[in-house]
Amino acid sequence: MGDKSVADRLKDFGEVDNGLSPEEAIEEASRCLQCKKPACVDGCPVNIDIPAFVALIAKGEFLKAAESIRQQNLLPAICGRVCPQETQCEALCILGKKETPIRIGQLERFAADQERAKGLTVPARKTATGKRVAVIGSGPAGIVAAGELAKDGHDVVLYESLHAPGGVLTYGIPSFRLPKDVVKAEIDLILAMGVDLRLNHLVGRTVSHQELEGYDAILLGTGAGLPYFMGIPGENLSGVYSANEFLTRINLMHAERFPEFDTPVARMSRVVVVGGGNVAMDAARTARRMGAKVTLVYRRREEDLPARAAEVHHAQEEGIEFITCANPVRILGDQAVTGIECIRMQMCNLDESGRPIPEPIDNDTFTLDCDVVIQSIGQGPNPVLVSQIPGLDKGRAGNVVTGDDGSTSHPKIFAAGDVTTGAATVIMAMGGAKQAARSISEMLGSR
């Protein structure tokens, strides 16, 4: 896919990837071997029939391809842009053993974009069941669960604490990776199925959990919105953000357009982002578009970065400096940030994931001048609601404990997404949501 030039992309928050042309999509789809036992499908958390939709693209039947995808995936234009296909479906493509795997994600995005340009069709619903289901949270898990439950004929009420739906799709992932009009179109399609969206409803505060007792079932999809901090001196200085707060201010509250929108961020000339995941890359690339010089500090080696390779590549293209094998120990300043002190790290034994465990090198420190520090070292499940429900089993990290079917220790409550797993991918949350919705429908006797 062709990318915007670096000079152009740093001028705005427009999408970097330009997508495939029809000719390129047909050519790419024609490479598929149409395996009798397609391993790629096993790598898809929502079980899309990948060979089927790819074959339709190869024939030039783009809208039928999109229809095929949507049978299993209610958010194809989103998944085609942000899912880590390189470690899932594409990683299992047989062609990848000798050459480049089929670009499944790019083809999914292409088909979904073609469908959106022609006008989306609202999926059919089954006969109304008369059952009422509350879905808490409108991020990837909540919105997919709401759609699946609506398709099964239930009356679904979707509660969202913020003033716009989408969760991390709206407030977390920047527009240059996931345009907001794409998110809106796919969410609007689900709402058109009859889902009752209630914004500015924080269940556990403005709505008590007791008020949900009248529903036949409840699905928790409240995500992982609790940011982690390093616990180092200086974290309370002005100019220190979690990546969650920083990205929410920019993406949902339009802080990049202050004073047109009254949600400012600190004036940025030199920014240090701590972390190495996709969220860290999003924060760094966003700060770069705000005009700052950006340095990313990561405690392991560059080859250990957990972010997608494409995001690392784009960040480096955009002039973000990477300092690896280093970790902050102190944020400097009186009332506002003036710098950050880091210590060099050495790689020691391997952890359970196979990555080296970093250990600090005594007295090997250095200082970076900066006026903003953004910490992106992970986040945990939102505790507001789950801590209030009596008898709901939780893990050590505060996550809701579920069975493989999404059930919890409460007979009417199911859960899916990051509130059960901790911070993970959009597609993993969607896969869990589909399973939980299926379990709810089975419990309610509509499957």
ChimeraX attribute file (.defattr): number of C-alpha atoms within 10 A of each C-alpha:
attribute: neighborCount
match mode: 1-to-1
recipient: residues
	/A:1	13
	/A:2	10
	/A:3	12
	/A:4	14
	/A:5	12
	/A:6	13
	/A:7	9
	/A:8	11
	/A:9	17
	/A:10	19
	/A:11	12
	/A:12	15
	/A:13	20
	/A:14	17
	/A:15	17
	/A:16	22
	/A:17	16
	/A:18	10
	/A:19	18
	/A:20	17
	/A:21	12
	/A:22	17
	/A:23	10
	/A:24	15
	/A:25	23
	/A:26	21
	/A:27	14
	/A:28	20
	/A:29	22
	/A:30	17
	/A:31	16
	/A:32	20
	/A:33	14
	/A:34	14
	/A:35	11
	/A:36	7
	/A:37	9
	/A:38	17
	/A:39	16
	/A:40	23
	/A:41	19
	/A:42	16
	/A:43	18
	/A:44	21
	/A:45	17
	/A:46	20
	/A:47	16
	/A:48	20
	/A:49	17
	/A:50	23
	/A:51	20
	/A:52	14
	/A:53	25
	/A:54	31
	/A:55	20
	/A:56	20
	/A:57	26
	/A:58	21
	/A:59	14
	/A:60	16
	/A:61	15
	/A:62	25
	/A:63	20
	/A:64	16
	/A:65	26
	/A:66	28
	/A:67	18
	/A:68	19
	/A:69	23
	/A:70	15
	/A:71	12
	/A:72	16
	/A:73	23
	/A:74	23
	/A:75	24
	/A:76	22
	/A:77	27
	/A:78	26
	/A:79	21
	/A:80	21
	/A:81	19
	/A:82	19
	/A:83	19
	/A:84	20
	/A:85	22
	/A:86	16
	/A:87	12
	/A:88	16
	/A:89	26
	/A:90	23
	/A:91	18
	/A:92	21
	/A:93	24
	/A:94	19
	/A:95	15
	/A:96	12
	/A:97	10
	/A:98	7
	/A:99	9
	/A:100	12
	/A:101	19
	/A:102	24
	/A:103	20
	/A:104	23
	/A:105	21
	/A:106	20
	/A:107	28
	/A:108	24
	/A:109	22
	/A:110	26
	/A:111	29
	/A:112	27
	/A:113	21
	/A:114	17
	/A:115	19
	/A:116	17
	/A:117	8
	/A:118	9
	/A:119	10
	/A:120	17
	/A:121	11
	/A:122	13
	/A:123	17
	/A:124	11
	/A:125	16
	/A:126	13
	/A:127	11
	/A:128	13
	/A:129	15
	/A:130	10
	/A:131	16
	/A:132	19
	/A:133	27
	/A:134	23
	/A:135	31
	/A:136	28
	/A:137	27
	/A:138	31
	/A:139	26
	/A:140	30
	/A:141	34
	/A:142	33
	/A:143	29
	/A:144	25
	/A:145	35
	/A:146	33
	/A:147	26
	/A:148	26
	/A:149	28
	/A:150	28
	/A:151	20
	/A:152	21
	/A:153	21
	/A:154	26
	/A:155	22
	/A:156	26
	/A:157	20
	/A:158	24
	/A:159	24
	/A:160	24
	/A:161	21
	/A:162	17
	/A:163	11
	/A:164	17
	/A:165	27
	/A:166	22
	/A:167	25
	/A:168	21
	/A:169	24
	/A:170	23
	/A:171	24
	/A:172	23
	/A:173	23
	/A:174	25
	/A:175	23
	/A:176	18
	/A:177	17
	/A:178	24
	/A:179	19
	/A:180	21
	/A:181	11
	/A:182	19
	/A:183	18
	/A:184	15
	/A:185	16
	/A:186	20
	/A:187	21
	/A:188	15
	/A:189	18
	/A:190	22
	/A:191	19
	/A:192	14
	/A:193	21
	/A:194	19
	/A:195	22
	/A:196	16
	/A:197	19
	/A:198	18
	/A:199	16
	/A:200	15
	/A:201	19
	/A:202	18
	/A:203	21
	/A:204	18
	/A:205	11
	/A:206	10
	/A:207	15
	/A:208	15
	/A:209	14
	/A:210	11
	/A:211	10
	/A:212	15
	/A:213	12
	/A:214	11
	/A:215	15
	/A:216	17
	/A:217	21
	/A:218	24
	/A:219	27
	/A:220	28
	/A:221	31
	/A:222	31
	/A:223	32
	/A:224	23
	/A:225	20
	/A:226	17
	/A:227	18
	/A:228	15
	/A:229	15
	/A:230	14
	/A:231	9
	/A:232	11
	/A:233	12
	/A:234	19
	/A:235	19
	/A:236	13
	/A:237	18
	/A:238	17
	/A:239	21
	/A:240	22
	/A:241	22
	/A:242	24
	/A:243	28
	/A:244	23
	/A:245	18
	/A:246	22
	/A:247	27
	/A:248	20
	/A:249	18
	/A:250	24
	/A:251	22
	/A:252	21
	/A:253	18
	/A:254	18
	/A:255	21
	/A:256	21
	/A:257	13
	/A:258	13
	/A:259	10
	/A:260	10
	/A:261	11
	/A:262	12
	/A:263	15
	/A:264	17
	/A:265	18
	/A:266	14
	/A:267	12
	/A:268	18
	/A:269	15
	/A:270	20
	/A:271	27
	/A:272	28
	/A:273	27
	/A:274	27
	/A:275	27
	/A:276	26
	/A:277	18
	/A:278	21
	/A:279	22
	/A:280	28
	/A:281	26
	/A:282	24
	/A:283	30
	/A:284	30
	/A:285	26
	/A:286	26
	/A:287	26
	/A:288	23
	/A:289	18
	/A:290	21
	/A:291	15
	/A:292	21
	/A:293	18
	/A:294	28
	/A:295	21
	/A:296	22
	/A:297	22
	/A:298	24
	/A:299	26
	/A:300	24
	/A:301	18
	/A:302	14
	/A:303	9
	/A:304	14
	/A:305	18
	/A:306	13
	/A:307	17
	/A:308	18
	/A:309	14
	/A:310	11
	/A:311	18
	/A:312	23
	/A:313	11
	/A:314	16
	/A:315	21
	/A:316	14
	/A:317	12
	/A:318	19
	/A:319	14
	/A:320	23
	/A:321	16
	/A:322	18
	/A:323	17
	/A:324	20
	/A:325	20
	/A:326	25
	/A:327	24
	/A:328	21
	/A:329	16
	/A:330	18
	/A:331	25
	/A:332	21
	/A:333	16
	/A:334	10
	/A:335	11
	/A:336	17
	/A:337	21
	/A:338	19
	/A:339	21
	/A:340	22
	/A:341	16
	/A:342	21
	/A:343	20
	/A:344	21
	/A:345	22
	/A:346	15
	/A:347	16
	/A:348	11
	/A:349	10
	/A:350	11
	/A:351	10
	/A:352	7
	/A:353	6
	/A:354	9
	/A:355	16
	/A:356	16
	/A:357	15
	/A:358	20
	/A:359	18
	/A:360	17
	/A:361	13
	/A:362	9
	/A:363	8
	/A:364	11
	/A:365	16
	/A:366	12
	/A:367	14
	/A:368	17
	/A:369	14
	/A:370	23
	/A:371	23
	/A:372	29
	/A:373	28
	/A:374	25
	/A:375	26
	/A:376	26
	/A:377	19
	/A:378	22
	/A:379	21
	/A:380	20
	/A:381	24
	/A:382	20
	/A:383	18
	/A:384	14
	/A:385	17
	/A:386	21
	/A:387	16
	/A:388	13
	/A:389	15
	/A:390	9
	/A:391	10
	/A:392	16
	/A:393	16
	/A:394	17
	/A:395	11
	/A:396	7
	/A:397	13
	/A:398	19
	/A:399	23
	/A:400	28
	/A:401	21
	/A:402	22
	/A:403	11
	/A:404	11
	/A:405	18
	/A:406	25
	/A:407	21
	/A:408	22
	/A:409	16
	/A:410	14
	/A:411	11
	/A:412	16
	/A:413	22
	/A:414	27
	/A:415	32
	/A:416	32
	/A:417	31
	/A:418	29
	/A:419	28
	/A:420	28
	/A:421	23
	/A:422	21
	/A:423	18
	/A:424	16
	/A:425	16
	/A:426	20
	/A:427	23
	/A:428	19
	/A:429	27
	/A:430	26
	/A:431	22
	/A:432	26
	/A:433	32
	/A:434	27
	/A:435	21
	/A:436	29
	/A:437	30
	/A:438	20
	/A:439	18
	/A:440	27
	/A:441	21
	/A:442	11
	/A:443	14
	/A:444	16
	/A:445	10
	/A:446	17
	/A:447	10
